[in-house]
Amino acid sequence: MRILFIGCIESLDAQLDFHINYYVNTDNELDKKIEIISKYVGEIGETPFPRSSDAIRGMAQYRGASCYYRYAETFRGIKEIW
C-alpha cells in the first residue's frame, strides 16, 4: 500500500526537460478539470494559448495514447513513502 507520492505535474508551457515516470488515468475527470481551471482568471486562455481547453484536452489525449487510456496526466515522481 502506497502511503505518499510526491511528484511534479507536467505543464504545457514549461520550458524544461521533463522526465515522465508516472501516468494517471483522467478519463472521467478531464471535463471537470477544465471546468475548474476556467474559473481561475489568467490560467486558461483561448487557443493557441498553452493552457487553453483545446491544448489541455489535446495533451491529455496524447499522453493517454501512450499508456492505453483515453486521457492521462503525467508526473515526474520524486519520492514514494511506504
Long-range contacts (C-beta under 8 A, 24 or more apart in sequence): 1-82, 2-80, 2-82, 3-81, 3-82, 4-79, 4-80, 4-81, 5-77, 5-79, 5-80, 6-77, 6-78, 6-79, 6-80, 6-81, 7-75, 7-76, 7-77, 7-78, 8-75, 8-76, 8-78, 9-73, 9-74, 9-75, 10-59, 10-63, 10-73, 10-74, 10-75, 10-76, 12-50, 12-51, 12-55, 12-56, 12-59, 13-50, 13-51, 18-74, 18-76, 19-76, 20-63, 20-74, 20-75, 20-76, 21-75, 21-76, 21-77, 22-74, 22-75, 22-76, 22-77, 23-63, 23-66, 23-67, 23-69, 23-72, 23-73, 23-74, 23-75, 24-72, 24-73, 24-74, 24-75, 25-64, 25-67, 25-69, 25-71, 25-72, 26-60, 26-64, 26-69, 26-71, 26-72, 26-73, 27-64, 27-69, 27-70, 27-71, 30-56, 30-57, 30-60, 30-71
